[in-house]
Amino acid sequence: MSDPLDAARALLVRLGISVGADATPTDVAAALADTEANAERTTRKEIRRALYRLGQSGIAVPQAPIATPAPVLGPSIEAWVSAVDGRGDRLIWLVRELSSGALVLVAADVNEPAGLRDLRVLDVTRKQLRAMRQRFQTEAGLTFVAADWRAVDALVVEAQDRLATPDRTLDYRRVRPRLTTQPPVAPAELVSSRVSAPDDAEHATLVAESASLLSEPELRTWWPRPDDAAPFLAEIREIRESPLVLPPAQQEDRLRQVLARATQALYPAEAMARRLEAVAFVLAETGRVDPARRALAAAATLRAHPTAELPLLQALTHQGLGTQLAAVEAGRREERAGALVLTPGEIATAGSPSRPPRSRG
């Protein structure tokens, strides 16, 4: 027969519960006892069997409470969210305090629009939780804000449902009973009570000012990623370096078409509307109401008109591609320094004539 303590630890691992390598036998028993009330029927029998064997081996096991109607868990749950980064990821924490005073932390990485990317369940202390938040703030520049746990819980359930392929390591429903027995509410993006909906006149102004959101630290990673931008940079370079010299107006028109396609490809309307709503919540909850209203107005515009030329997205595309193109061209100039043959683009950049001047004789 296997050792009762080893069997209990193995059961906790299978249930997605971490107690740490230095946990005492009493801690293991307490973790099992805390899990029993919310476990499914078959799992509850396994837990009771493991607790009985622990007790038989001399380990102190918490006494089962007098039978009462099963409580609906939830009032002691806390929820924290970060803003969405340039990859569409945001961190979500759901925290519940156990009867022992310990905290269960469910940490999820949710992507818009791909769904749940990472899921971890940790037993932490209040001090450790504060230290983790501080570390994310100082090292990664991530600000966590408190939110309604019911709305946050629904977002994680929705994120799991959006997974293209089911993944047992990302099974939030399996660990959710450690937080609550309530059914999830309908998923909806977080809304701050600090922000009021703009009227039509305000809406147009807020959308026109949306590019100013780039000064907010939450958007510092929203610039185009080099791999995603590469095809459009190649098109722009081809237009500029083509042996066929186009009139300036025609060349500018072709460049505008490339940039318009790049904006829609790099920043798809549906995903960006959701990301802007998520960022607006963090902006509002940290006291930046005006930027939050600009983000919400921009999101509403994208939902109503997916092909709209949004100043924020245009600025991200134009400035982002411009910066990357300048870096590429600078590198190429260094490589081609002293070359005898110049491309049309290099000739235009250098301001050189396309043919030698005629001699005067």
C-alpha positions as CSV (number, residue, x, y, z in Angstrom):
1,M,0.0,0.0,0.0
2,S,1.4,3.5,-0.9
3,D,2.3,5.9,1.8
4,P,-0.9,7.9,2.8
5,L,1.0,11.2,2.8
6,D,2.5,10.6,-0.7
7,A,-1.0,9.5,-2.0
8,A,-2.6,12.7,-0.6
9,R,0.1,14.9,-2.2
10,A,-0.5,13.1,-5.5
11,L,-4.2,13.7,-5.3
12,L,-3.7,17.4,-4.6
13,V,-1.4,17.6,-7.7
14,R,-4.1,15.9,-9.8
15,L,-6.7,18.4,-8.5
16,G,-4.4,21.3,-9.6
17,I,-3.6,22.4,-6.0
18,S,-0.1,23.3,-5.0
19,V,0.9,23.1,-1.3
20,G,4.6,23.4,-1.8
21,A,7.4,21.0,-1.1
22,D,7.9,22.3,2.5
23,A,4.3,21.8,3.5
24,T,3.8,19.8,6.7
25,P,1.5,16.7,6.8
26,T,-1.0,18.9,8.6
27,D,-0.9,21.4,5.8
28,V,-1.6,18.7,3.2
29,A,-4.6,17.4,5.3
30,A,-5.9,21.0,5.6
31,A,-5.7,21.6,1.8
32,L,-7.6,18.4,1.1
33,A,-10.2,19.3,3.7
34,D,-10.7,22.8,2.1
35,T,-11.1,21.2,-1.3
36,E,-13.6,18.6,-0.3
37,A,-16.7,20.8,0.0
38,N,-16.5,22.0,-3.6
39,A,-15.4,18.8,-5.2
40,E,-17.5,16.7,-7.5
41,R,-19.1,13.6,-6.0
42,T,-16.6,11.0,-7.1
43,T,-13.6,13.3,-6.3
44,R,-15.1,14.0,-2.8
45,K,-15.1,10.2,-2.1
46,E,-11.4,10.1,-3.0
47,I,-10.6,13.0,-0.8
48,R,-12.5,11.5,2.2
49,R,-10.7,8.2,1.7
50,A,-7.3,10.1,1.6
51,L,-8.2,12.0,4.8
52,Y,-9.2,8.8,6.5
53,R,-5.9,7.2,5.7
54,L,-4.0,10.2,6.9
55,G,-5.9,10.1,10.2
56,Q,-5.2,6.4,10.5
57,S,-1.4,7.1,10.1
58,G,-1.5,9.6,13.0
59,I,-1.7,12.8,11.0
60,A,-4.0,15.5,12.4
61,V,-7.0,15.8,10.1
62,P,-9.5,18.7,10.4
63,Q,-12.8,17.6,11.8
64,A,-15.7,17.5,9.4
65,P,-18.2,20.2,10.1
66,I,-21.7,19.5,11.2
67,A,-23.8,19.0,8.0
68,T,-25.4,22.2,6.9
69,P,-26.7,23.4,3.5
70,A,-23.7,23.9,1.2
71,P,-22.8,27.5,1.2
72,V,-22.5,29.4,-2.0
73,L,-18.9,30.6,-2.2
74,G,-18.0,34.0,-3.5
75,P,-18.2,37.0,-1.1
76,S,-14.6,36.7,-0.1
77,I,-13.2,36.6,-3.7
78,E,-11.1,39.4,-5.0
79,A,-10.2,40.1,-8.6
80,W,-7.4,42.1,-10.2
81,V,-6.7,42.8,-13.9
82,S,-3.9,44.4,-15.9
83,A,-4.3,46.4,-19.2
84,V,-3.8,44.6,-22.5
85,D,-0.4,44.7,-24.0
86,G,0.7,44.8,-27.7
87,R,0.3,41.1,-28.2
88,G,-3.3,41.2,-26.9
89,D,-2.4,39.6,-23.5
90,R,-3.6,40.7,-20.1
91,L,-3.1,39.2,-16.7
92,I,-6.1,38.3,-14.5
93,W,-5.9,37.3,-10.8
94,L,-8.7,35.8,-8.8
95,V,-8.1,35.4,-5.1
96,R,-10.1,33.6,-2.4
97,E,-9.3,33.5,1.3
98,L,-9.6,30.1,2.9
99,S,-11.0,29.4,6.3
100,S,-7.4,28.8,7.4
101,G,-6.5,32.4,6.4
102,A,-4.4,31.2,3.5
103,L,-5.1,32.6,0.0
104,V,-5.8,30.7,-3.2
105,L,-4.6,32.6,-6.3
106,V,-5.8,31.7,-9.7
107,A,-3.6,33.5,-12.2
108,A,-4.6,33.6,-15.9
109,D,-3.1,35.0,-19.0
110,V,-6.0,35.9,-21.3
111,N,-5.4,37.0,-25.0
112,E,-7.7,38.9,-27.2
113,P,-8.8,37.2,-29.4
114,A,-7.0,33.8,-28.9
115,G,-8.3,33.0,-25.5
116,L,-6.6,31.5,-22.4
117,R,-2.8,31.3,-22.8
118,D,-1.7,30.3,-19.3
119,L,-3.3,29.2,-16.0
120,R,-1.7,28.7,-12.6
121,V,-3.2,27.9,-9.2
122,L,-1.0,29.0,-6.2
123,D,-1.4,29.0,-2.4
124,V,0.0,32.4,-1.3
125,T,0.0,34.7,1.7
126,R,-1.2,38.3,1.7
127,K,2.3,39.5,1.9
128,Q,3.4,37.4,-1.1
129,L,0.5,38.7,-3.1
130,R,1.5,42.3,-2.4
131,A,5.1,41.5,-3.3
132,M,4.0,39.9,-6.6
133,R,2.0,43.0,-7.5
134,Q,4.8,45.3,-6.7
135,R,7.2,43.2,-8.8
136,F,5.0,43.3,-11.8
137,Q,4.6,47.1,-11.4
138,T,8.4,47.8,-11.0
139,E,9.9,45.2,-13.4
140,A,7.2,44.9,-16.1
141,G,5.4,48.2,-15.7
142,L,2.1,46.4,-15.3
143,T,-0.6,48.1,-13.1
144,F,-3.2,45.8,-11.6
145,V,-6.6,47.3,-10.7
146,A,-9.4,45.7,-8.7
147,A,-12.5,44.6,-10.5
148,D,-15.8,42.8,-9.9
149,W,-14.8,39.1,-9.5
150,R,-18.0,37.9,-11.1
151,A,-17.2,39.8,-14.3
152,V,-13.6,38.8,-14.3
153,D,-14.5,35.1,-13.6
154,A,-16.8,35.2,-16.7
155,L,-13.9,36.6,-18.8
156,V,-11.7,33.6,-17.9
157,V,-14.5,31.1,-18.6
158,E,-15.1,32.8,-22.0
159,A,-11.3,32.7,-22.7
160,Q,-11.2,29.0,-22.1
161,D,-14.2,28.5,-24.4
162,R,-12.3,30.4,-27.2
163,L,-9.4,28.0,-27.2
164,A,-9.2,26.4,-30.7
165,T,-8.0,23.1,-29.1
166,P,-9.0,22.0,-25.6
167,D,-6.0,21.8,-23.2
168,R,-6.2,20.1,-19.8
169,T,-3.5,22.4,-18.5
170,L,-5.8,25.4,-19.3
171,D,-8.9,23.9,-17.8
172,Y,-10.3,26.8,-15.7
173,R,-13.5,25.0,-15.0
174,R,-11.6,22.2,-13.2
175,V,-10.0,24.6,-10.7
176,R,-13.0,27.1,-10.5
177,P,-14.7,25.2,-7.7
178,R,-11.8,26.3,-5.4
179,L,-13.1,29.9,-5.9
180,T,-16.9,29.6,-6.2
181,T,-19.9,27.3,-6.7
182,Q,-22.0,30.0,-8.4
183,P,-22.6,29.6,-12.1
184,P,-20.7,32.1,-14.2
185,V,-22.5,35.2,-15.4
186,A,-22.6,36.2,-19.1
187,P,-19.2,37.4,-20.3
188,A,-18.9,41.2,-21.0
189,E,-16.0,43.5,-21.0
190,L,-15.3,45.4,-17.8
191,V,-16.9,48.8,-17.4
192,S,-15.8,51.5,-15.0
193,S,-18.4,53.5,-13.1
194,R,-16.1,56.5,-13.3
195,V,-16.7,57.0,-17.0
196,S,-19.9,58.3,-18.6
197,A,-20.9,57.7,-22.1
198,P,-20.2,60.7,-24.4
199,D,-22.9,62.4,-26.5
200,D,-22.6,62.5,-30.3
201,A,-20.7,65.8,-30.4
202,E,-18.2,64.6,-27.8
203,H,-17.8,61.2,-29.5
204,A,-16.4,62.8,-32.7
205,T,-13.9,64.9,-30.7
206,L,-12.8,62.0,-28.6
207,V,-12.2,59.8,-31.7
208,A,-10.2,62.6,-33.4
209,E,-8.0,62.8,-30.2
210,S,-7.5,59.1,-30.0
211,A,-3.9,59.2,-31.2
212,S,-3.0,61.0,-27.9
213,L,-3.5,57.6,-26.2
214,L,0.0,56.7,-27.4
215,S,1.3,58.8,-24.5
216,E,-0.2,56.4,-22.0
217,P,2.3,53.8,-20.7
218,E,-0.3,51.0,-21.2
219,L,0.1,51.4,-25.0
220,R,3.9,51.5,-25.1
221,T,4.0,47.9,-26.6
222,W,1.2,48.4,-29.2
223,W,3.6,49.3,-32.0
224,P,3.8,46.8,-34.9
225,R,5.9,43.8,-34.3
226,P,8.8,43.5,-36.8
227,D,7.7,40.0,-38.1
228,D,4.2,41.2,-38.7
229,A,5.3,44.4,-40.3
230,A,7.9,42.9,-42.6
231,P,5.6,42.2,-45.6
232,F,4.4,45.8,-45.7
233,L,7.9,47.2,-45.3
234,A,8.9,45.1,-48.3
235,E,6.0,46.6,-50.3
236,I,6.9,50.1,-49.3
237,R,10.6,49.6,-50.2
238,E,9.6,48.1,-53.6
239,I,7.5,51.2,-54.4
240,R,10.3,53.5,-53.4
241,E,13.0,51.6,-55.2
242,S,11.2,50.5,-58.3
243,P,13.1,51.2,-61.6
244,L,9.8,52.6,-62.9
245,V,9.8,56.2,-61.7
246,L,6.3,57.1,-60.8
247,P,4.9,60.6,-60.5
248,P,4.9,61.7,-56.8
249,A,1.1,61.7,-56.6
250,Q,0.8,58.2,-57.9
251,Q,3.6,57.0,-55.6
252,E,1.9,58.5,-52.6
253,D,-1.4,56.9,-53.6
254,R,0.2,53.5,-53.7
255,L,1.9,54.1,-50.3
256,R,-1.5,55.1,-48.8
257,Q,-3.0,51.9,-50.1
258,V,-0.3,49.8,-48.5
259,L,-0.6,51.6,-45.2
260,A,-4.4,51.2,-45.2
261,R,-4.0,47.4,-45.7
262,A,-1.3,47.3,-43.1
263,T,-3.6,49.0,-40.5
264,Q,-6.4,46.6,-41.0
265,A,-4.1,43.6,-40.9
266,L,-2.0,44.6,-38.0
267,Y,-4.9,46.0,-36.0
268,P,-8.1,44.1,-36.8
269,A,-11.2,46.0,-35.8
270,E,-13.0,43.5,-33.6
271,A,-9.9,42.6,-31.5
272,M,-8.8,46.2,-31.2
273,A,-12.3,47.3,-30.0
274,R,-12.1,44.7,-27.2
275,R,-8.5,45.7,-26.3
276,L,-9.4,49.4,-26.2
277,E,-12.3,48.7,-23.9
278,A,-10.1,46.7,-21.6
279,V,-7.5,49.4,-21.5
280,A,-10.2,52.0,-20.9
281,F,-11.2,50.2,-17.7
282,V,-7.6,50.4,-16.3
283,L,-7.2,54.0,-17.3
284,A,-10.5,55.0,-15.6
285,E,-9.8,53.0,-12.5
286,T,-6.4,54.7,-12.1
287,G,-7.9,58.2,-12.4
288,R,-7.3,58.9,-16.1
289,V,-10.9,59.5,-17.1
290,D,-10.3,61.6,-20.3
291,P,-8.0,59.0,-21.9
292,A,-10.4,56.3,-20.9
293,R,-13.2,58.1,-22.7
294,R,-11.1,58.4,-25.8
295,A,-10.4,54.7,-25.7
296,L,-14.1,53.9,-25.3
297,A,-15.1,56.2,-28.2
298,A,-12.4,54.7,-30.4
299,A,-13.7,51.2,-29.5
300,A,-17.3,52.2,-30.2
301,T,-16.3,53.5,-33.6
302,L,-14.5,50.3,-34.6
303,R,-17.6,48.2,-33.5
304,A,-19.9,50.4,-35.6
305,H,-17.6,50.9,-38.5
306,P,-14.8,48.2,-38.7
307,T,-13.1,49.9,-41.7
308,A,-13.1,53.4,-40.2
309,E,-9.8,55.3,-40.4
310,L,-9.1,55.6,-36.7
311,P,-6.4,58.2,-35.9
312,L,-5.0,56.0,-33.1
313,L,-4.5,53.0,-35.4
314,Q,-3.2,55.1,-38.3
315,A,-0.6,56.7,-36.0
316,L,0.5,53.2,-34.7
317,T,0.8,52.0,-38.3
318,H,2.4,55.0,-39.9
319,Q,4.8,55.9,-37.1
320,G,5.6,52.2,-36.3
321,L,6.4,51.3,-39.9
322,G,8.2,54.5,-40.5
323,T,10.5,53.9,-37.6
324,Q,11.2,50.3,-38.7
325,L,11.8,51.4,-42.3
326,A,14.2,54.1,-41.3
327,A,16.2,51.5,-39.3
328,V,16.3,49.1,-42.2
329,E,17.4,51.8,-44.7
330,A,20.1,53.0,-42.3
331,G,21.5,49.5,-42.1
332,R,21.4,49.1,-45.9
333,R,23.2,52.4,-46.4
334,E,26.0,51.2,-44.1
335,E,26.2,47.9,-46.1
336,R,26.2,49.7,-49.5
337,A,28.6,52.5,-48.6
338,G,30.9,53.0,-51.5
339,A,28.8,50.9,-53.9
340,L,29.2,51.9,-57.6
341,V,25.6,51.1,-58.5
342,L,22.8,52.9,-56.7
343,T,19.1,52.0,-56.6
344,P,16.5,54.7,-57.6
345,G,15.6,55.0,-53.9
346,E,19.1,55.7,-52.9
347,I,19.5,58.2,-55.7
348,A,16.4,60.0,-54.5
349,T,17.5,59.9,-50.9
350,A,21.0,61.2,-51.8
351,G,19.6,63.9,-54.1
352,S,21.9,62.7,-56.9
353,P,21.1,63.2,-60.6
354,S,19.9,60.1,-62.5
355,R,22.6,60.5,-65.1
356,P,26.0,62.3,-65.3
357,P,25.8,66.0,-66.2
358,R,26.6,67.0,-69.8
359,S,30.1,68.4,-70.3
360,R,30.4,71.9,-71.5
361,G,32.7,72.2,-74.3
